[in-house]
Amino acid sequence: MKNALLFLFIFPLSLMGFSQTNIGEIRKSFFKMDADTCAAFRLFESIQKLDYQDSPLLLAYAGAAEAASAPCIKGSFKKLEYFSRGKKNLEKAVQSSPKNAEIRFLRFATQANIPSFIEYNNLDEDKPIILKQLPDLLADEKVKNFWLKASDFMLKSGKLNKEEEKTVKSLIEKYEKQ
């Protein structure tokens, strides 16, 4: 509880002076969204204060966080509105930077967590791009932690086939030890 309160106080302050190095805080916050129903909404509000429209990566984080904010929003129409805007921003980010594995992962994570009746599925398009770049991303110390968490998320999502699971598991084993 103490850590959550500390996070809530420090995270918005850290975003006020956003620079390329602060993307690490946004990445950490992304993986905390599962633990707290409204963390996605707070992450979206924090990113919204930034000039994120010119950065495909920030646009993707804003989109993923906004789409995941539905549990914190009252009213079915409003929930759908948040999801639709988030989806639109994710798609815009993918169009702006189609080979960016992190943007593809954010869309993958969003789609992995939505109910199946919502027709939004690019998983088969995103997985090859992510998996092709994953060894290099895990080898990069600056983003290794993020990609270990992303790899674990992908495994637990149930959206990988057996071959993809095997690949991701072997990469995790290889890079966790380093």
N, C-alpha and C positions, 0 to 999 in steps of 0.2 A: 504494500500500500504506500509506504514511504517513497519507494522508487517511482511509483506511478505519479505521485504528487510532484516529486522532483522533476520527472520528465515533463509533466504538464507545464511547469514553470519555466524550465530551461529551454525546451524545444522551440516554443514560439520566439523566444529571445534570440536563439541561434539563427533563426530564419530571417530575422530583420536585416542582417548584414550578409545576405546570401552571396556566396561566391562558389566557384566550382568545387572547392573543398567541402562545402556544407552539404553537398549531395549525399555524403556519407550519413548525415543525420536523417535525411529524408529516407534513405535506404533502410536504416535501422527502424524508423517509425513504420515503414511499410509492413514489416514483419510483426509488429506489435498490434496490428489491426485485429487479428483473431482473438486476442486476449481481452479486448475491451470493445464492446458494441459500438461505441461512439468515437473510437480512435480514428476511424476512417474519415468521419466528418471533420474532426479537429485537424487532421492532416490536410484535408482538402482546404479548409479555411486558412490554414497557415500558408499553403502554396499559393492560394488565391491572392494573398497580399504581395506576392512577388510578380515580377514581369515575366510570366511563364509562357506567354503566347509565342515568343520568338525562339524558345528552346524546345525542340521535339521531346527531349527526355523529361523535362519538367511538365510539359503538356501531357505526356503519358502518365506521369505520377498523379497529376491533377485529375485526369480522366479516371484512372483506376480508383483513386480515393473517393471521387464524387460518385462513381457507380456503386461503390461498396457502402456508401453512406445511408442507403435506404432504411436500415433498421433504426436509425436515429431520427428519421423524418416522419412526421405525422401526416396521414392521409395518403390513400392509394395513388391519387393523381400526382401528388408531390414526389412520392417515391419513384414513380415511373419517370417523372421529369428529371430527377437527379440521375437516374440510371441512363436515360437517353442522352443527356448532355455529356456524361462521363464517357459513354460509348463513342459519341461523336468526337470527343477530344482524343480518345485512344486511336481511333481510325485516322484522324488528322496527323497524329504523331507517327503512325506506321507509314502513312503516305509520304511524310516528310523525310523519314529516315528508315526505309524499308529493310535494311540489312542490320539494324541495331538490335542485337540480341536482348538487351535489357528492356527495350520497348516491347519487343515480342513477348518477353517473359511477363511483363505487366499485363498485357492483353491475355496471355495464357492463364495467368492467375485469376483474372477477372472472370473469364469464361469458365474456368474450372469450378468457381464458387457460385455460379448462378443456377437457378432451377432449370431443368431440362426443357420446360415448356417455353422458356424465353429463347427465341431463335436468334442466337448469336454464337456462332461457332467457327472459329478459324484455327482450331487446335492443330489440325493436320498441316496447315500452312506455316504455323509458328514453330512447331517442334523441330523440324529439320534445321531451321536457321539457328535456333538455340543450341541444339545438340552439336552442330558443326563447329560452333565457336566455343563451346563449353570447355574443352581442354585448355585453350589459350587463356580464357577468362579465369579459370581456376589456378592457372600458373602465375597470374598477375597478382602480386601481394596486395596491391591497392584495392582490388575488388574481390579477392579470394573469399573473404567471409560472406559477402553478399551472395556469391555464387554457390557456396556450400549450402547456405540456407535455401536459395532458390532451387538447387538440385534436390534437397530434401523435400521441399514443398512439392516439386514435380512428382517425386516418387510416391508421396502420400496422397496425391490428388486422385490417383486411380485412372489418370488419363493417358498413361504411357502403355504401349504394348510391351510384351515380354522382352523383345530385343532392346527396346529403348530403356526399359528398366535395368537390364543387365549392363548396358553402356553407362548409364548414370551411376549405378551402384559401384562399378569398377572405378570410375573417375573420382567418386567421393572417397573411396578407400585409398586411392593413390594420393590424393591431395590433402586429406585430413592429416595424414602422417607427416607431411612436410611442414 
